[in-house]
Amino acid sequence: MLALWSIPIGVRILLTFLVFVALVYILFRFRADKNPAQDSLDLLEERMEKGEVSFKDYLHAKRSRGK
């Protein structure tokens, strides 16, 4: 069986670096999925609920986006 100390130090450092990069990639990927960017129509709907935009303006923006 191959012992860990028999692997050259350069290979161990490279493998450690690759594992670290893979973990960082996976963590950022899952974090991005949990916090999706809001759609502009969602933001406009929130502004309409607050009274900053009229319902007529909201419907016009929604129609212009084709939804």
Predicted model as a PDB file, atoms N, CA, C, CB and O in Angstrom, pLDDT in the B-factor column:
MODEL        1                                                                  
ATOM      1  N   MET A   1       0.840  -1.177   0.000  1.00 54.00           N  
ATOM      2  CA  MET A   1       0.000   0.000   0.000  1.00 54.00           C  
ATOM      3  C   MET A   1       0.882   1.237   0.000  1.00 54.00           C  
ATOM      4  CB  MET A   1      -0.954   0.000   1.210  1.00 54.00           C  
ATOM      5  O   MET A   1       1.920   1.263   0.661  1.00 54.00           O  
ATOM      6  N   LEU A   2       0.482   2.237  -0.722  1.00 63.00           N  
ATOM      7  CA  LEU A   2       1.254   3.464  -0.860  1.00 63.00           C  
ATOM      8  C   LEU A   2       1.032   4.348   0.360  1.00 63.00           C  
ATOM      9  CB  LEU A   2       0.869   4.213  -2.154  1.00 63.00           C  
ATOM     10  O   LEU A   2      -0.108   4.682   0.682  1.00 63.00           O  
ATOM     11  N   ALA A   3       2.092   4.726   1.030  1.00 73.00           N  
ATOM     12  CA  ALA A   3       1.989   5.585   2.199  1.00 73.00           C  
ATOM     13  C   ALA A   3       2.032   7.043   1.760  1.00 73.00           C  
ATOM     14  CB  ALA A   3       3.121   5.282   3.207  1.00 73.00           C  
ATOM     15  O   ALA A   3       2.641   7.375   0.743  1.00 73.00           O  
ATOM     16  N   LEU A   4       1.385   7.906   2.527  1.00 69.00           N  
ATOM     17  CA  LEU A   4       1.302   9.327   2.194  1.00 69.00           C  
ATOM     18  C   LEU A   4       2.685   9.966   2.128  1.00 69.00           C  
ATOM     19  CB  LEU A   4       0.438  10.060   3.217  1.00 69.00           C  
ATOM     20  O   LEU A   4       2.928  10.812   1.267  1.00 69.00           O  
ATOM     21  N   TRP A   5       3.593   9.579   3.018  1.00 71.00           N  
ATOM     22  CA  TRP A   5       4.912  10.205   3.040  1.00 71.00           C  
ATOM     23  C   TRP A   5       5.801   9.774   1.878  1.00 71.00           C  
ATOM     24  CB  TRP A   5       5.600   9.888   4.336  1.00 71.00           C  
ATOM     25  O   TRP A   5       6.853  10.371   1.647  1.00 71.00           O  
ATOM     26  N   SER A   6       5.387   8.750   1.149  1.00 81.00           N  
ATOM     27  CA  SER A   6       6.180   8.326  -0.003  1.00 81.00           C  
ATOM     28  C   SER A   6       5.837   9.123  -1.267  1.00 81.00           C  
ATOM     29  CB  SER A   6       5.967   6.840  -0.258  1.00 81.00           C  
ATOM     30  O   SER A   6       6.538   9.020  -2.273  1.00 81.00           O  
ATOM     31  N   ILE A   7       4.754   9.922  -1.215  1.00 82.00           N  
ATOM     32  CA  ILE A   7       4.382  10.788  -2.338  1.00 82.00           C  
ATOM     33  C   ILE A   7       5.249  12.037  -2.263  1.00 82.00           C  
ATOM     34  CB  ILE A   7       2.846  11.156  -2.308  1.00 82.00           C  
ATOM     35  O   ILE A   7       5.375  12.609  -1.181  1.00 82.00           O  
ATOM     36  N   PRO A   8       5.844  12.481  -3.347  1.00 89.00           N  
ATOM     37  CA  PRO A   8       6.697  13.674  -3.331  1.00 89.00           C  
ATOM     38  C   PRO A   8       5.946  14.910  -2.834  1.00 89.00           C  
ATOM     39  CB  PRO A   8       7.254  13.938  -4.727  1.00 89.00           C  
ATOM     40  O   PRO A   8       4.740  15.038  -3.049  1.00 89.00           O  
ATOM     41  N   ILE A   9       6.659  15.810  -2.174  1.00 89.00           N  
ATOM     42  CA  ILE A   9       6.054  16.992  -1.549  1.00 89.00           C  
ATOM     43  C   ILE A   9       5.356  17.872  -2.583  1.00 89.00           C  
ATOM     44  CB  ILE A   9       7.121  17.806  -0.806  1.00 89.00           C  
ATOM     45  O   ILE A   9       4.302  18.438  -2.294  1.00 89.00           O  
ATOM     46  N   GLY A  10       5.920  17.993  -3.768  1.00 92.00           N  
ATOM     47  CA  GLY A  10       5.295  18.814  -4.812  1.00 92.00           C  
ATOM     48  C   GLY A  10       3.934  18.290  -5.219  1.00 92.00           C  
ATOM     49  O   GLY A  10       3.008  19.067  -5.453  1.00 92.00           O  
ATOM     50  N   VAL A  11       3.811  16.983  -5.305  1.00 92.00           N  
ATOM     51  CA  VAL A  11       2.529  16.368  -5.673  1.00 92.00           C  
ATOM     52  C   VAL A  11       1.513  16.565  -4.555  1.00 92.00           C  
ATOM     53  CB  VAL A  11       2.708  14.858  -5.975  1.00 92.00           C  
ATOM     54  O   VAL A  11       0.340  16.836  -4.814  1.00 92.00           O  
ATOM     55  N   ARG A  12       1.964  16.428  -3.314  1.00 90.00           N  
ATOM     56  CA  ARG A  12       1.049  16.635  -2.176  1.00 90.00           C  
ATOM     57  C   ARG A  12       0.550  18.073  -2.133  1.00 90.00           C  
ATOM     58  CB  ARG A  12       1.748  16.282  -0.846  1.00 90.00           C  
ATOM     59  O   ARG A  12      -0.629  18.314  -1.876  1.00 90.00           O  
ATOM     60  N   ILE A  13       1.442  19.032  -2.383  1.00 93.00           N  
ATOM     61  CA  ILE A  13       1.036  20.442  -2.375  1.00 93.00           C  
ATOM     62  C   ILE A  13       0.037  20.704  -3.503  1.00 93.00           C  
ATOM     63  CB  ILE A  13       2.272  21.372  -2.518  1.00 93.00           C  
ATOM     64  O   ILE A  13      -0.968  21.388  -3.303  1.00 93.00           O  
ATOM     65  N   LEU A  14       0.318  20.161  -4.682  1.00 95.00           N  
ATOM     66  CA  LEU A  14      -0.592  20.333  -5.813  1.00 95.00           C  
ATOM     67  C   LEU A  14      -1.961  19.719  -5.527  1.00 95.00           C  
ATOM     68  CB  LEU A  14       0.007  19.708  -7.073  1.00 95.00           C  
ATOM     69  O   LEU A  14      -2.982  20.345  -5.814  1.00 95.00           O  
ATOM     70  N   LEU A  15      -2.002  18.529  -4.978  1.00 94.00           N  
ATOM     71  CA  LEU A  15      -3.282  17.894  -4.649  1.00 94.00           C  
ATOM     72  C   LEU A  15      -4.042  18.685  -3.588  1.00 94.00           C  
ATOM     73  CB  LEU A  15      -3.054  16.460  -4.163  1.00 94.00           C  
ATOM     74  O   LEU A  15      -5.260  18.836  -3.682  1.00 94.00           O  
ATOM     75  N   THR A  16      -3.336  19.186  -2.588  1.00 95.00           N  
ATOM     76  CA  THR A  16      -3.972  20.001  -1.548  1.00 95.00           C  
ATOM     77  C   THR A  16      -4.573  21.264  -2.155  1.00 95.00           C  
ATOM     78  CB  THR A  16      -2.954  20.371  -0.448  1.00 95.00           C  
ATOM     79  O   THR A  16      -5.695  21.646  -1.825  1.00 95.00           O  
ATOM     80  N   PHE A  17      -3.826  21.902  -3.035  1.00 97.00           N  
ATOM     81  CA  PHE A  17      -4.315  23.114  -3.693  1.00 97.00           C  
ATOM     82  C   PHE A  17      -5.558  22.813  -4.533  1.00 97.00           C  
ATOM     83  CB  PHE A  17      -3.212  23.729  -4.576  1.00 97.00           C  
ATOM     84  O   PHE A  17      -6.527  23.570  -4.490  1.00 97.00           O  
ATOM     85  N   LEU A  18      -5.541  21.737  -5.282  1.00 97.00           N  
ATOM     86  CA  LEU A  18      -6.695  21.382  -6.113  1.00 97.00           C  
ATOM     87  C   LEU A  18      -7.934  21.064  -5.277  1.00 97.00           C  
ATOM     88  CB  LEU A  18      -6.354  20.190  -6.995  1.00 97.00           C  
ATOM     89  O   LEU A  18      -9.047  21.439  -5.646  1.00 97.00           O  
ATOM     90  N   VAL A  19      -7.744  20.384  -4.170  1.00 97.00           N  
ATOM     91  CA  VAL A  19      -8.872  20.087  -3.278  1.00 97.00           C  
ATOM     92  C   VAL A  19      -9.428  21.385  -2.695  1.00 97.00           C  
ATOM     93  CB  VAL A  19      -8.437  19.123  -2.138  1.00 97.00           C  
ATOM     94  O   VAL A  19     -10.644  21.553  -2.601  1.00 97.00           O  
ATOM     95  N   PHE A  20      -8.547  22.298  -2.305  1.00 97.00           N  
ATOM     96  CA  PHE A  20      -8.973  23.586  -1.753  1.00 97.00           C  
ATOM     97  C   PHE A  20      -9.773  24.379  -2.790  1.00 97.00           C  
ATOM     98  CB  PHE A  20      -7.747  24.403  -1.282  1.00 97.00           C  
ATOM     99  O   PHE A  20     -10.831  24.922  -2.470  1.00 97.00           O  
ATOM    100  N   VAL A  21      -9.283  24.450  -4.011  1.00 97.00           N  
ATOM    101  CA  VAL A  21      -9.986  25.172  -5.068  1.00 97.00           C  
ATOM    102  C   VAL A  21     -11.351  24.538  -5.333  1.00 97.00           C  
ATOM    103  CB  VAL A  21      -9.147  25.193  -6.360  1.00 97.00           C  
ATOM    104  O   VAL A  21     -12.334  25.253  -5.523  1.00 97.00           O  
ATOM    105  N   ALA A  22     -11.421  23.227  -5.347  1.00 96.00           N  
ATOM    106  CA  ALA A  22     -12.695  22.537  -5.572  1.00 96.00           C  
ATOM    107  C   ALA A  22     -13.691  22.845  -4.448  1.00 96.00           C  
ATOM    108  CB  ALA A  22     -12.469  21.014  -5.678  1.00 96.00           C  
ATOM    109  O   ALA A  22     -14.873  23.062  -4.713  1.00 96.00           O  
ATOM    110  N   LEU A  23     -13.225  22.864  -3.212  1.00 96.00           N  
ATOM    111  CA  LEU A  23     -14.113  23.173  -2.083  1.00 96.00           C  
ATOM    112  C   LEU A  23     -14.628  24.608  -2.159  1.00 96.00           C  
ATOM    113  CB  LEU A  23     -13.380  22.952  -0.751  1.00 96.00           C  
ATOM    114  O   LEU A  23     -15.812  24.858  -1.930  1.00 96.00           O  
ATOM    115  N   VAL A  24     -13.754  25.537  -2.475  1.00 94.00           N  
ATOM    116  CA  VAL A  24     -14.177  26.935  -2.594  1.00 94.00           C  
ATOM    117  C   VAL A  24     -15.205  27.086  -3.714  1.00 94.00           C  
ATOM    118  CB  VAL A  24     -12.959  27.852  -2.856  1.00 94.00           C  
ATOM    119  O   VAL A  24     -16.205  27.783  -3.545  1.00 94.00           O  
ATOM    120  N   TYR A  25     -14.968  26.442  -4.846  1.00 93.00           N  
ATOM    121  CA  TYR A  25     -15.905  26.485  -5.959  1.00 93.00           C  
ATOM    122  C   TYR A  25     -17.273  25.934  -5.544  1.00 93.00           C  
ATOM    123  CB  TYR A  25     -15.351  25.694  -7.151  1.00 93.00           C  
ATOM    124  O   TYR A  25     -18.305  26.539  -5.836  1.00 93.00           O  
ATOM    125  N   ILE A  26     -17.275  24.808  -4.878  1.00 90.00           N  
ATOM    126  CA  ILE A  26     -18.535  24.182  -4.452  1.00 90.00           C  
ATOM    127  C   ILE A  26     -19.277  25.082  -3.465  1.00 90.00           C  
ATOM    128  CB  ILE A  26     -18.265  22.800  -3.813  1.00 90.00           C  
ATOM    129  O   ILE A  26     -20.493  25.242  -3.574  1.00 90.00           O  
ATOM    130  N   LEU A  27     -18.568  25.667  -2.513  1.00 88.00           N  
ATOM    131  CA  LEU A  27     -19.216  26.544  -1.533  1.00 88.00           C  
ATOM    132  C   LEU A  27     -19.827  27.769  -2.193  1.00 88.00           C  
ATOM    133  CB  LEU A  27     -18.216  26.978  -0.469  1.00 88.00           C  
ATOM    134  O   LEU A  27     -20.958  28.137  -1.872  1.00 88.00           O  
ATOM    135  N   PHE A  28     -19.113  28.404  -3.101  1.00 85.00           N  
ATOM    136  CA  PHE A  28     -19.660  29.575  -3.778  1.00 85.00           C  
ATOM    137  C   PHE A  28     -20.815  29.206  -4.690  1.00 85.00           C  
ATOM    138  CB  PHE A  28     -18.578  30.275  -4.575  1.00 85.00           C  
ATOM    139  O   PHE A  28     -21.763  29.979  -4.830  1.00 85.00           O  
ATOM    140  N   ARG A  29     -20.752  28.071  -5.294  1.00 82.00           N  
ATOM    141  CA  ARG A  29     -21.813  27.630  -6.190  1.00 82.00           C  
ATOM    142  C   ARG A  29     -23.124  27.415  -5.425  1.00 82.00           C  
ATOM    143  CB  ARG A  29     -21.399  26.339  -6.911  1.00 82.00           C  
ATOM    144  O   ARG A  29     -24.182  27.855  -5.873  1.00 82.00           O  
ATOM    145  N   PHE A  30     -23.056  26.744  -4.281  1.00 80.00           N  
ATOM    146  CA  PHE A  30     -24.259  26.512  -3.483  1.00 80.00           C  
ATOM    147  C   PHE A  30     -24.768  27.801  -2.864  1.00 80.00           C  
ATOM    148  CB  PHE A  30     -23.984  25.487  -2.392  1.00 80.00           C  
ATOM    149  O   PHE A  30     -25.976  27.982  -2.717  1.00 80.00           O  
ATOM    150  N   ARG A  31     -23.869  28.691  -2.502  1.00 75.00           N  
ATOM    151  CA  ARG A  31     -24.287  29.968  -1.922  1.00 75.00           C  
ATOM    152  C   ARG A  31     -25.018  30.803  -2.966  1.00 75.00           C  
ATOM    153  CB  ARG A  31     -23.070  30.743  -1.370  1.00 75.00           C  
ATOM    154  O   ARG A  31     -26.000  31.470  -2.637  1.00 75.00           O  
ATOM    155  N   ALA A  32     -24.572  30.782  -4.187  1.00 63.00           N  
ATOM    156  CA  ALA A  32     -25.210  31.544  -5.254  1.00 63.00           C  
ATOM    157  C   ALA A  32     -26.621  31.014  -5.534  1.00 63.00           C  
ATOM    158  CB  ALA A  32     -24.356  31.490  -6.531  1.00 63.00           C  
ATOM    159  O   ALA A  32     -27.520  31.793  -5.851  1.00 63.00           O  
ATOM    160  N   ASP A  33     -26.818  29.711  -5.420  1.00 61.00           N  
ATOM    161  CA  ASP A  33     -28.133  29.137  -5.670  1.00 61.00           C  
ATOM    162  C   ASP A  33     -29.138  29.520  -4.593  1.00 61.00           C  
ATOM    163  CB  ASP A  33     -28.032  27.632  -5.764  1.00 61.00           C  
ATOM    164  O   ASP A  33     -30.332  29.622  -4.872  1.00 61.00           O  
ATOM    165  N   LYS A  34     -28.677  29.731  -3.381  1.00 63.00           N  
ATOM    166  CA  LYS A  34     -29.586  30.074  -2.287  1.00 63.00           C  
ATOM    167  C   LYS A  34     -29.996  31.543  -2.304  1.00 63.00           C  
ATOM    168  CB  LYS A  34     -28.940  29.744  -0.961  1.00 63.00           C  
ATOM    169  O   LYS A  34     -31.001  31.911  -1.694  1.00 63.00           O  
ATOM    170  N   ASN A  35     -29.236  32.380  -2.989  1.00 54.00           N  
ATOM    171  CA  ASN A  35     -29.521  33.808  -3.009  1.00 54.00           C  
ATOM    172  C   ASN A  35     -29.551  34.299  -4.458  1.00 54.00           C  
ATOM    173  CB  ASN A  35     -28.468  34.594  -2.180  1.00 54.00           C  
ATOM    174  O   ASN A  35     -28.636  34.996  -4.897  1.00 54.00           O  
ATOM    175  N   PRO A  36     -30.602  33.936  -5.198  1.00 62.00           N  
ATOM    176  CA  PRO A  36     -30.648  34.357  -6.599  1.00 62.00           C  
ATOM    177  C   PRO A  36     -30.886  35.859  -6.724  1.00 62.00           C  
ATOM    178  CB  PRO A  36     -31.741  33.593  -7.347  1.00 62.00           C  
ATOM    179  O   PRO A  36     -31.520  36.471  -5.864  1.00 62.00           O  
ATOM    180  N   ALA A  37     -30.384  36.429  -7.776  1.00 64.00           N  
ATOM    181  CA  ALA A  37     -30.582  37.857  -8.018  1.00 64.00           C  
ATOM    182  C   ALA A  37     -32.057  38.103  -8.329  1.00 64.00           C  
ATOM    183  CB  ALA A  37     -29.673  38.362  -9.187  1.00 64.00           C  
ATOM    184  O   ALA A  37     -32.714  37.297  -8.988  1.00 64.00           O  
ATOM    185  N   GLN A  38     -32.557  39.232  -7.838  1.00 69.00           N  
ATOM    186  CA  GLN A  38     -33.958  39.546  -8.078  1.00 69.00           C  
ATOM    187  C   GLN A  38     -34.150  40.021  -9.511  1.00 69.00           C  
ATOM    188  CB  GLN A  38     -34.455  40.610  -7.087  1.00 69.00           C  
ATOM    189  O   GLN A  38     -33.296  40.700 -10.081  1.00 69.00           O  
ATOM    190  N   ASP A  39     -35.267  39.655 -10.064  1.00 78.00           N  
ATOM    191  CA  ASP A  39     -35.651  40.084 -11.386  1.00 78.00           C  
ATOM    192  C   ASP A  39     -36.103  41.547 -11.316  1.00 78.00           C  
ATOM    193  CB  ASP A  39     -36.771  39.172 -11.961  1.00 78.00           C  
ATOM    194  O   ASP A  39     -36.606  41.991 -10.284  1.00 78.00           O  
ATOM    195  N   SER A  40     -35.928  42.283 -12.393  1.00 81.00           N  
ATOM    196  CA  SER A  40     -36.331  43.694 -12.397  1.00 81.00           C  
ATOM    197  C   SER A  40     -37.832  43.846 -12.192  1.00 81.00           C  
ATOM    198  CB  SER A  40     -35.918  44.361 -13.707  1.00 81.00           C  
ATOM    199  O   SER A  40     -38.285  44.825 -11.601  1.00 81.00           O  
ATOM    200  N   LEU A  41     -38.594  42.887 -12.675  1.00 83.00           N  
ATOM    201  CA  LEU A  41     -40.045  42.939 -12.484  1.00 83.00           C  
ATOM    202  C   LEU A  41     -40.408  42.735 -11.013  1.00 83.00           C  
ATOM    203  CB  LEU A  41     -40.739  41.875 -13.353  1.00 83.00           C  
ATOM    204  O   LEU A  41     -41.364  43.338 -10.524  1.00 83.00           O  
ATOM    205  N   ASP A  42     -39.659  41.897 -10.308  1.00 85.00           N  
ATOM    206  CA  ASP A  42     -39.885  41.712  -8.873  1.00 85.00           C  
ATOM    207  C   ASP A  42     -39.593  43.004  -8.115  1.00 85.00           C  
ATOM    208  CB  ASP A  42     -39.008  40.565  -8.330  1.00 85.00           C  
ATOM    209  O   ASP A  42     -40.329  43.374  -7.200  1.00 85.00           O  
ATOM    210  N   LEU A  43     -38.521  43.684  -8.498  1.00 86.00           N  
ATOM    211  CA  LEU A  43     -38.192  44.953  -7.849  1.00 86.00           C  
ATOM    212  C   LEU A  43     -39.270  45.993  -8.105  1.00 86.00           C  
ATOM    213  CB  LEU A  43     -36.839  45.469  -8.338  1.00 86.00           C  
ATOM    214  O   LEU A  43     -39.638  46.750  -7.208  1.00 86.00           O  
ATOM    215  N   LEU A  44     -39.776  46.027  -9.338  1.00 87.00           N  
ATOM    216  CA  LEU A  44     -40.841  46.966  -9.671  1.00 87.00           C  
ATOM    217  C   LEU A  44     -42.109  46.649  -8.883  1.00 87.00           C  
ATOM    218  CB  LEU A  44     -41.130  46.936 -11.177  1.00 87.00           C  
ATOM    219  O   LEU A  44     -42.827  47.555  -8.460  1.00 87.00           O  
ATOM    220  N   GLU A  45     -42.381  45.356  -8.688  1.00 87.00           N  
ATOM    221  CA  GLU A  45     -43.558  44.957  -7.903  1.00 87.00           C  
ATOM    222  C   GLU A  45     -43.414  45.411  -6.442  1.00 87.00           C  
ATOM    223  CB  GLU A  45     -43.756  43.418  -7.968  1.00 87.00           C  
ATOM    224  O   GLU A  45     -44.383  45.872  -5.838  1.00 87.00           O  
ATOM    225  N   GLU A  46     -42.230  45.285  -5.888  1.00 89.00           N  
ATOM    226  CA  GLU A  46     -41.991  45.749  -4.515  1.00 89.00           C  
ATOM    227  C   GLU A  46     -42.185  47.263  -4.421  1.00 89.00           C  
ATOM    228  CB  GLU A  46     -40.565  45.364  -4.050  1.00 89.00           C  
ATOM    229  O   GLU A  46     -42.764  47.764  -3.457  1.00 89.00           O  
ATOM    230  N   ARG A  47     -41.698  47.980  -5.427  1.00 90.00           N  
ATOM    231  CA  ARG A  47     -41.871  49.433  -5.424  1.00 90.00           C  
ATOM    232  C   ARG A  47     -43.345  49.804  -5.553  1.00 90.00           C  
ATOM    233  CB  ARG A  47     -41.063  50.073  -6.563  1.00 90.00           C  
ATOM    234  O   ARG A  47     -43.789  50.800  -4.983  1.00 90.00           O  
ATOM    235  N   MET A  48     -44.101  49.005  -6.300  1.00 89.00           N  
ATOM    236  CA  MET A  48     -45.534  49.259  -6.439  1.00 89.00           C  
ATOM    237  C   MET A  48     -46.232  49.045  -5.098  1.00 89.00           C  
ATOM    238  CB  MET A  48     -46.151  48.342  -7.525  1.00 89.00           C  
ATOM    239  O   MET A  48     -47.107  49.822  -4.714  1.00 89.00           O  
ATOM    240  N   GLU A  49     -45.841  47.991  -4.393  1.00 91.00           N  
ATOM    241  CA  GLU A  49     -46.442  47.721  -3.091  1.00 91.00           C  
ATOM    242  C   GLU A  49     -46.140  48.824  -2.087  1.00 91.00           C  
ATOM    243  CB  GLU A  49     -45.953  46.390  -2.556  1.00 91.00           C  
ATOM    244  O   GLU A  49     -46.957  49.106  -1.211  1.00 91.00           O  
ATOM    245  N   LYS A  50     -44.988  49.441  -2.206  1.00 92.00           N  
ATOM    246  CA  LYS A  50     -44.621  50.546  -1.310  1.00 92.00           C  
ATOM    247  C   LYS A  50     -45.295  51.855  -1.710  1.00 92.00           C  
ATOM    248  CB  LYS A  50     -43.108  50.732  -1.297  1.00 92.00           C  
ATOM    249  O   LYS A  50     -45.297  52.815  -0.940  1.00 92.00           O  
ATOM    250  N   GLY A  51     -45.862  51.893  -2.908  1.00 91.00           N  
ATOM    251  CA  GLY A  51     -46.527  53.096  -3.374  1.00 91.00           C  
ATOM    252  C   GLY A  51     -45.613  54.010  -4.169  1.00 91.00           C  
ATOM    253  O   GLY A  51     -45.996  55.139  -4.473  1.00 91.00           O  
ATOM    254  N   GLU A  52     -44.421  53.559  -4.514  1.00 91.00           N  
ATOM    255  CA  GLU A  52     -43.486  54.383  -5.276  1.00 91.00           C  
ATOM    256  C   GLU A  52     -43.825  54.392  -6.764  1.00 91.00           C  
ATOM    257  CB  GLU A  52     -42.061  53.885  -5.072  1.00 91.00           C  
ATOM    258  O   GLU A  52     -43.474  55.331  -7.479  1.00 91.00           O  
ATOM    259  N   VAL A  53     -44.510  53.341  -7.232  1.00 88.00           N  
ATOM    260  CA  VAL A  53     -44.875  53.199  -8.647  1.00 88.00           C  
ATOM    261  C   VAL A  53     -46.356  52.860  -8.704  1.00 88.00           C  
ATOM    262  CB  VAL A  53     -44.006  52.091  -9.370  1.00 88.00           C  
ATOM    263  O   VAL A  53     -46.858  52.096  -7.879  1.00 88.00           O  
ATOM    264  N   SER A  54     -47.053  53.431  -9.677  1.00 90.00           N  
ATOM    265  CA  SER A  54     -48.486  53.140  -9.788  1.00 90.00           C  
ATOM    266  C   SER A  54     -48.699  51.773 -10.435  1.00 90.00           C  
ATOM    267  CB  SER A  54     -49.207  54.240 -10.607  1.00 90.00           C  
ATOM    268  O   SER A  54     -47.809  51.217 -11.078  1.00 90.00           O  
ATOM    269  N   PHE A  55     -49.910  51.253 -10.241  1.00 90.00           N  
ATOM    270  CA  PHE A  55     -50.257  49.959 -10.829  1.00 90.00           C  
ATOM    271  C   PHE A  55     -50.229  50.047 -12.345  1.00 90.00           C  
ATOM    272  CB  PHE A  55     -51.643  49.492 -10.346  1.00 90.00           C  
ATOM    273  O   PHE A  55     -49.843  49.091 -13.019  1.00 90.00           O  
ATOM    274  N   LYS A  56     -50.634  51.184 -12.883  1.00 91.00           N  
ATOM    275  CA  LYS A  56     -50.624  51.396 -14.329  1.00 91.00           C  
ATOM    276  C   LYS A  56     -49.194  51.308 -14.872  1.00 91.00           C  
ATOM    277  CB  LYS A  56     -51.251  52.766 -14.680  1.00 91.00           C  
ATOM    278  O   LYS A  56     -48.958  50.674 -15.901  1.00 91.00           O  
ATOM    279  N   ASP A  57     -48.247  51.940 -14.185  1.00 88.00           N  
ATOM    280  CA  ASP A  57     -46.843  51.872 -14.615  1.00 88.00           C  
ATOM    281  C   ASP A  57     -46.301  50.442 -14.513  1.00 88.00           C  
ATOM    282  CB  ASP A  57     -45.975  52.826 -13.765  1.00 88.00           C  
ATOM    283  O   ASP A  57     -45.521  50.001 -15.357  1.00 88.00           O  
ATOM    284  N   TYR A  58     -46.722  49.738 -13.480  1.00 87.00           N  
ATOM    285  CA  TYR A  58     -46.300  48.352 -13.304  1.00 87.00           C  
ATOM    286  C   TYR A  58     -46.794  47.493 -14.463  1.00 87.00           C  
ATOM    287  CB  TYR A  58     -46.818  47.794 -11.967  1.00 87.00           C  
ATOM    288  O   TYR A  58     -46.027  46.715 -15.030  1.00 87.00           O  
ATOM    289  N   LEU A  59     -48.074  47.631 -14.820  1.00 88.00           N  
ATOM    290  CA  LEU A  59     -48.636  46.854 -15.927  1.00 88.00           C  
ATOM    291  C   LEU A  59     -47.965  47.204 -17.257  1.00 88.00           C  
ATOM    292  CB  LEU A  59     -50.146  47.092 -16.027  1.00 88.00           C  
ATOM    293  O   LEU A  59     -47.732  46.332 -18.094  1.00 88.00           O  
ATOM    294  N   HIS A  60     -47.658  48.495 -17.439  1.00 89.00           N  
ATOM    295  CA  HIS A  60     -46.973  48.905 -18.667  1.00 89.00           C  
ATOM    296  C   HIS A  60     -45.594  48.250 -18.763  1.00 89.00           C  
ATOM    297  CB  HIS A  60     -46.838  50.440 -18.722  1.00 89.00           C  
ATOM    298  O   HIS A  60     -45.211  47.763 -19.826  1.00 89.00           O  
ATOM    299  N   ALA A  61     -44.859  48.239 -17.668  1.00 85.00           N  
ATOM    300  CA  ALA A  61     -43.522  47.618 -17.652  1.00 85.00           C  
ATOM    301  C   ALA A  61     -43.631  46.112 -17.868  1.00 85.00           C  
ATOM    302  CB  ALA A  61     -42.797  47.912 -16.312  1.00 85.00           C  
ATOM    303  O   ALA A  61     -42.796  45.515 -18.547  1.00 85.00           O  
ATOM    304  N   LYS A  62     -44.658  45.505 -17.293  1.00 85.00           N  
ATOM    305  CA  LYS A  62     -44.844  44.069 -17.444  1.00 85.00           C  
ATOM    306  C   LYS A  62     -45.169  43.719 -18.894  1.00 85.00           C  
ATOM    307  CB  LYS A  62     -45.956  43.571 -16.512  1.00 85.00           C  
ATOM    308  O   LYS A  62     -44.651  42.738 -19.428  1.00 85.00           O  
ATOM    309  N   ARG A  63     -46.019  44.514 -19.528  1.00 87.00           N  
ATOM    310  CA  ARG A  63     -46.357  44.278 -20.936  1.00 87.00           C  
ATOM    311  C   ARG A  63     -45.140  44.503 -21.836  1.00 87.00           C  
ATOM    312  CB  ARG A  63     -47.515  45.199 -21.373  1.00 87.00           C  
ATOM    313  O   ARG A  63     -44.941  43.768 -22.803  1.00 87.00           O  
ATOM    314  N   SER A  64     -44.342  45.496 -21.530  1.00 86.00           N  
ATOM    315  CA  SER A  64     -43.198  45.789 -22.388  1.00 86.00           C  
ATOM    316  C   SER A  64     -42.141  44.686 -22.294  1.00 86.00           C  
ATOM    317  CB  SER A  64     -42.584  47.143 -22.011  1.00 86.00           C  
ATOM    318  O   SER A  64     -41.335  44.521 -23.210  1.00 86.00           O  
ATOM    319  N   ARG A  65     -42.142  43.929 -21.189  1.00 78.00           N  
ATOM    320  CA  ARG A  65     -41.218  42.808 -21.065  1.00 78.00           C  
ATOM    321  C   ARG A  65     -41.776  41.538 -21.687  1.00 78.00           C  
ATOM    322  CB  ARG A  65     -40.891  42.562 -19.610  1.00 78.00           C  
ATOM    323  O   ARG A  65     -41.071  40.535 -21.801  1.00 78.00           O  
ATOM    324  N   GLY A  66     -43.043  41.581 -22.090  1.00 71.00           N  
ATOM    325  CA  GLY A  66     -43.650  40.433 -22.766  1.00 71.00           C  
ATOM    326  C   GLY A  66     -44.162  39.369 -21.805  1.00 71.00           C  
ATOM    327  O   GLY A  66     -44.267  38.201 -22.181  1.00 71.00           O  
ATOM    328  N   LYS A  67     -44.476  39.747 -20.588  1.00 58.00           N  
ATOM    329  CA  LYS A  67     -44.987  38.769 -19.618  1.00 58.00           C  
ATOM    330  C   LYS A  67     -46.430  39.060 -19.294  1.00 58.00           C  
ATOM    331  CB  LYS A  67     -44.148  38.775 -18.333  1.00 58.00           C  
ATOM    332  O   LYS A  67     -47.040  38.348 -18.496  1.00 58.00           O  
TER     333      LYS A  67                                                      
ENDMDL                                                                          
END                                                                             
